[in-house]
Amino acid sequence: MDKITFQAFEKLQKCEHLLRVARNQMALGRIPREEFWKREAEILSRFSLTLEEQRAYDLHLRMTQSKRHR
């Protein structure tokens, strides 16, 4: 896995973790729904993939899927 693909995976993992934390806080009643939506938008914009990272991630997915279907 090259550096760009690794960065993409790292960003996606951090994004999913922070979204899960915010979702759990909302479910437990610690934050209201509006605050969750605000945090969700911030997290998604902060950890969005660059075009280069998105291409590397898509290529990695295609390669791994083609290996599974052999």
TIMARZA-885434 format. One record per residue (C-alpha): residue in one letter; x, y, z. Coordinates in nm, 4 decimals, m for minus. Each point is the difference from the previous one (the first is absolute). Layout:
! TIMARZA-885434
r aa->A	x->X	y->Y	z->Z
...
END
This chain:
! TIMARZA-885434
r aa->M	x->0.0000	y->0.0000	z->0.0000
r aa->D	x->0.1480	y->0.3330	z->m0.0993
r aa->K	x->0.0166	y->0.3154	z->0.2094
r aa->I	x->m0.3041	y->0.1705	z->m0.1553
r aa->T	x->m0.2214	y->m0.3058	z->0.0432
r aa->F	x->0.1135	y->m0.0297	z->0.3604
r aa->Q	x->m0.0874	y->0.3662	z->0.0613
r aa->A	x->m0.3451	y->m0.0578	z->m0.1498
r aa->F	x->m0.0635	y->m0.2994	z->0.2271
r aa->E	x->0.1242	y->0.1948	z->0.3004
r aa->K	x->m0.2336	y->0.2920	z->m0.0754
r aa->L	x->m0.2971	y->m0.2299	z->m0.0516
r aa->Q	x->0.0677	y->m0.1828	z->0.3266
r aa->K	x->0.0246	y->0.3244	z->0.1972
r aa->C	x->m0.3162	y->0.1306	z->m0.1632
r aa->E	x->m0.1960	y->m0.3167	z->0.0803
r aa->H	x->0.1242	y->0.0021	z->0.3595
r aa->L	x->m0.0988	y->0.3622	z->0.0605
r aa->L	x->m0.3397	y->m0.0531	z->m0.1640
r aa->R	x->m0.0591	y->m0.3059	z->0.2175
r aa->V	x->0.0907	y->0.1978	z->0.3142
r aa->A	x->m0.2345	y->0.2848	z->m0.0952
r aa->R	x->m0.2797	y->m0.2461	z->m0.0844
r aa->N	x->0.0418	y->m0.1718	z->0.3365
r aa->Q	x->m0.0059	y->0.3335	z->0.1832
r aa->M	x->m0.3243	y->0.0900	z->m0.1746
r aa->A	x->m0.1500	y->m0.3411	z->0.0779
r aa->L	x->0.0874	y->0.0398	z->0.3675
r aa->G	x->m0.1566	y->0.3457	z->0.0066
r aa->R	x->0.3240	y->0.1854	z->0.0664
r aa->I	x->m0.0363	y->0.2181	z->m0.3085
r aa->P	x->m0.3159	y->0.1080	z->m0.1854
r aa->R	x->m0.0681	y->m0.1042	z->m0.3583
r aa->E	x->0.0887	y->0.3460	z->m0.1367
r aa->E	x->0.3413	y->m0.0157	z->0.1689
r aa->F	x->0.0532	y->m0.3454	z->m0.1515
r aa->W	x->m0.0785	y->0.1313	z->m0.3485
r aa->K	x->0.2437	y->0.2873	z->0.0535
r aa->R	x->0.2752	y->m0.2356	z->0.1182
r aa->E	x->m0.0727	y->m0.2433	z->m0.2824
r aa->A	x->0.0427	y->0.2751	z->m0.2607
r aa->E	x->0.3258	y->0.1145	z->0.1627
r aa->I	x->0.1387	y->m0.3536	z->0.0132
r aa->L	x->m0.0944	y->m0.0792	z->m0.3600
r aa->S	x->0.1537	y->0.3218	z->m0.1320
r aa->R	x->0.3128	y->m0.0371	z->0.2132
r aa->F	x->0.0720	y->m0.3575	z->m0.1053
r aa->S	x->m0.1129	y->0.0117	z->m0.3630
r aa->L	x->0.2387	y->m0.1744	z->m0.2372
r aa->T	x->0.1982	y->0.1942	z->m0.2544
r aa->L	x->m0.0430	y->m0.0957	z->m0.3637
r aa->E	x->0.3339	y->m0.1826	z->0.0066
r aa->E	x->m0.0931	y->m0.1930	z->0.3154
r aa->Q	x->m0.3412	y->m0.0904	z->m0.1427
r aa->R	x->0.1586	y->m0.1377	z->m0.3177
r aa->A	x->0.2517	y->m0.2041	z->0.1992
r aa->Y	x->m0.2758	y->m0.1352	z->0.2251
r aa->D	x->m0.2218	y->m0.0925	z->m0.2980
r aa->L	x->0.2914	y->m0.1744	z->m0.1713
r aa->H	x->0.0759	y->m0.1945	z->0.3168
r aa->L	x->m0.3644	y->m0.1110	z->0.0277
r aa->R	x->m0.0090	y->m0.1155	z->m0.3625
r aa->M	x->0.3228	y->m0.1956	z->0.0446
r aa->T	x->m0.1169	y->m0.1728	z->0.3181
r aa->Q	x->m0.3427	y->m0.0804	z->m0.1464
r aa->S	x->0.1526	y->m0.1501	z->m0.3132
r aa->K	x->0.2233	y->m0.2220	z->0.2165
r aa->R	x->m0.3040	y->m0.1271	z->0.1908
r aa->H	x->m0.1929	y->m0.0926	z->m0.3151
r aa->R	x->0.2698	y->m0.2210	z->m0.1484
END
